[in-house]
Amino acid sequence: MLSFHLKRAEQALSARKFVGIKELDLTYPQCTALGFLTGGVAKSCTQLAREALVTSQTMTGIMKNLEIKGLVERHASPDHGRVMLFSLTPAGAERAAAARAYAEGVEHGLCEAMSQEDYAQLAKLLDRVAELAPDVTIGTGE
């Protein structure tokens, strides 16, 4: 099935990226959260949870661990006094940049391991799957 091949490829790519993330003392979810804070925009746990497609409770735990590591800081929202916003510390910005550079290096290496034609075709086909999947007609498999 196509979904098996997609998941297998995604897991292999993620596993390769995990090596570098682990060396940065980050988990994959922590790296994702740092990435969502890159650019200087402070966000609440609820906003981050929506972006990461996880529960607010899960994101609260992730942010607590990042705060303990000194990678994010928390402050009250100027608009909503009870809402806490998170932003990157200088150390968090450095770690996020290092994780992004590592992930981009892995993807660049994959690109170099394939022909330009194969890589372009793969990207085009994956984009096509993403476009078609939401509206696909459900068949009986016969």
N, C-alpha and C positions, 0 to 999 in steps of 0.2 A: 504494500500500500504506500501511496505517496506520503502520507502523514508519518509513517515509520521512517522513511528516508530523510524527510525534513527534520524530524526530531533527532535522529542519529547524527546528522551533520551539525545541528545546533549544539548538541551535547559535546561532540568532539571539539568544536571551536571554543565552546565555553570552558571545557576542561583545560585546553591549552592556555587560555587567558587566565584561568585560575592560578596557574603556576606563578605568574608575575604578581597577581593581586595578593597572593599569600605572602610573597616576599615583602610586600609593602605593609604587612600586618593588617590587611583588610579582608572582609568577606565580600562575596559578590553583591549581596544586598547593600552593604555599607558603601561599596564603590558606586553603586547605582544612585544611592541617596546623595553622595558627594557630587556626582555628575549633575543631578537636578539642581544643586545649589550653585554650580559654577556660573559665573556671569554676574555675581553680586546681588541677585534678587533673594531676599529673605522669604522663607515660606514656612507655613504651619505644617504640623504633622499630617493634618487632614489633606492638605494640598499635595504633600509629598507622597502620601499613601495612594491617592488617586493616580498620580503620575506613574507610580511603580506597580500599580495594580495589586496592592496588598491591603490588608486591613489597617485601620488607624492604630490598633493595639500592636500589630507587628512593627509598624513604622516607629511607634513610640519606643519600643525596645531597641531598634536600630539606632535611633537618634541618641538615646541614653548612652549607648556604648560609644558612639562617635564623640559625644560630649566628654565622656570619661577619658578618651584618648587625646582630648584637646584639639579635635579637628573641626568641631562646630561649637558655636556659642548660641545661647538662647536669650531672647529679650522680648519684652512685652510689645505687642502690636500698637502702633500709634493710633490706629483706627478702632481697635477692639481691645480694651484693657485686659480682658480675661484670656485672650488668645496669645499664645507664645509663638514667636517666630524664630527660626533657626537660620543662621548664616555661617559661612565658612570662616574659620580663623586663618591666619597666614599659613600655618602648618597644614590645615585642611586643604587650602588651595594648592599648595605644593604637592600634597599626596594625590589629590584629584588629577592634577596635571600629569603626574608620573604614571598613574593608572591608565589615563587616556592614551598617553604616549605608548605604553606597553601594548594596550589593546590594538591600537592602530598599527603597531609593528607586527603583531601577529597577523592581522588582516592583510597587511602589505606583503608579508611572507607568503601567505596563501595565494595572493594574486601573482606573485613571482613564480610560484610552483606550478601554476596553470598557464596555459597560453592565454594571451590577451583575448583571443576570440572566444575560448571556452569560458573565461571569467565574465566577459560581457554577456554571453548567451545565458549563463547561469543567473546573473543578476536580472536580466530581462525576463527569464522564465519565472523566477521567484516573484518579481513584481506582478507578473500576469496572474499567478496563483492568488496573490493577495487581492487583486482586483476582482477576479472571478468568484472566489470562494463565498463571499456573502450572498450572492444571488444564484448559486448553483442549484439546478433542479435535482431533487432527490430521486435517484433511480432505485430500482429493485435489485440491481447487481446481476440480473439475468441476461 
